[in-house]
Amino acid sequence: MELISKKGIEQLAEKAVDLILSGDSEGALHVLKPVLDVKCPFAKLDTLGRQISKVGTKTDMPKFFETFDRIIDYNAMGGFVIVGQSLIHFLPDAFDKVMEKSREYIIKGDVWYVCDIIGERSLGHALV
C-alpha cells in the first residue's frame, strides 16, 4: 500500500464507520487491514482514529467498542494508535469504560510500546 493521503484517510474512515454503525465490526477491521499491515506514520493513524470516532454517540458506543476489540485482537501496532485515539472521543460519556478498555488493551498488547501508545492517547487525555 502506498502512503495514504488525507483524503484517503477520510474515505477509509467513512467506510469503516458505515460498517461499524451497521454492526459489521469484522468488515470494519477488514477495511482497515491494509493500513494495519504496513508501516504508517502515527500522525495519520491518529487522524484515522479521530475520523472514525467523531460520529460515535452514547447509543452507538457498544458497536464502536466491539470494533475496537477486534482491531486490538488483530495485534498490529497501528491498531493501538487508532483505537487509543478513538477512545478519547468517548471519555466525556463513558470515562470509566474508556479507562477499563485502555487497561484491557495495554494488558492484551503485552509489550512496552502499547502502554506508551495508549498512555499518550486515551489515558493521557483523561488526566487533562
N, C-alpha and C positions, 0 to 999 in steps of 0.2 A: 504494500500500500504506500502510495506517495504521501508526503507530508500533507496533512489535511488543512484546508483553508478555513477561515472564519465562517464563510458561507457553508462549507461542507460540515462543519460542526453543528451549525444551526439546523441543517437538513437532517443530520444524523440524530440530533436531539429530538426533533419533531417526530421522526419515525419511531424512536424509542418511546416517547411519551404516548403516542397513539396506541402502541401495543400495551404499554403499562395500563393505561386507562381502560383498555378493553379486557384486561385481566390476563394478558398473554406475557407473563414475565419471562418465559423461555424464549419467546420470539424477540423480546427486547434485548435479552442477552445475545442472541444470535446476531442482531443488527449491530451490536457494539463490539463483537469479537474482532473484526478487522482492526479496530483501534487498540484493543486489548492485547492483540498478538504481536504488535510491533512496538518499537521504542517511539514514544510520542512525548513532546515537551509537556511538563506538568502544567504549565500555564494554559495550554489548550485543553488538557483533561479537566482542569478546574472550570474552565468556561463551559465545557460539556456538562459537567455536574450541575453547575448553576442553571444552565438552559433546561436540563431535564427536570429539575425540582421546582422551577419557578411557577409552574402551573399546579403544583400539588396543593391540595386542600386537606383539611382535617378529615373530611369524608373519604377522600381517595388515599389517605395515608397507608392503610394496610396493603394496597396494591403496590405502592412505591416501596414499602419495606420488604415485601415479598421479592420484588425485583432486586433490591439491594442485596438481599440474602443470596440470590443466585449469582449476582456479579461477584460477591465476595467468595462464594464457593468455587468460582472459576479460578481463583487464586492468581490473578495477574496483577502485577504491581500497579498498573494504571487503573485497575478496578477500585483499588483502595482510595486512589485520588478522587475518582469520580464520585464514589459513594461518600467519602469524607466531606467533600464539598457539598454534595446534595443534602446531607443531613442538616447542615446549617439552616436551610430554609425551614425545617420543621421544629427548630428549637423553641420559637415562641408558643407553639400549640402543644408540643409534646416533649418538653425538656427531659423528663425522666426517661422516656422511651429512647430518645436520642442518646442519652448517657448510657443506658443499658446496651443499646446496639453498638455504640462506639467501643465499649468494653468487650463485648462479644466478638467484634470484628478484630480487635487487637489480639485477643486470645487465639482466634482462628488463624490469623496471619502467622503467628509464631516466629516472626523474625523482627529484628530491631527496627527496620525501616517502616514497618506497618505502624508501630507505635508512634514513630515520628510523623508519618503521613496523617494519621487520624488525629494525633495530638495538635498538629498545626491547623487543622480544619475544625471539625465539629467540637472537639474538646476545648481548643483554644478560643473559639468564639463564645463558648458557654461561659468562659471565665471573664470575658469582657463585658 
